[in-house]
Amino acid sequence: MCLDRFAEVFATAGPAVLVYDIRGLDDSEPAPGQPRHEIDPWV
């Protein structure tokens, strides 16, 4: 999803920016033994 690009644009415009990347999606690594690109419904 390239959220880092959006965060950079908004941050340079002035407002505070928080980018949250769910573990296993986009740039973050999944927990050992867990599949990528799947969201745990219990989280």
N, C-alpha and C positions, 0 to 999 in steps of 0.2 A: 504493500500500500504506500510505501515511501512517505511515511508520516514525518520523517526528519526534514524533508523539503518544506512541507507545510509549516512545521514548527519554526524553521529558519525565517520564512517569509513573515509570519505573524510576530516573531520576536523582534525582527528589525523594524516592524511597524510600531512597536511600543508596548503592547500589552504583555502581561506575563503569560507564559505558555507551558503547559504540562502535556507531554506525550506519553501515553500509556500503551505499552506493547504487551499483549497477553502472551504468557510463556508458550513457546512453540509456534507462534505466528510471526510473520515478517522477519525482523532481525534477531529476535531472541532464540536461544536454543531450548529445546524441550528438556524436561527432566529425563534422566537416564531410563531407558525402557519405554518411554512414552512416544506416541506418534506425533509427527509434525502436522500443523494446520488443522488440529482438532481442538475444540473448546470443551473443557470439563464442565458438564452441566451443574455440578455441585459447587462450583466456585462462584 
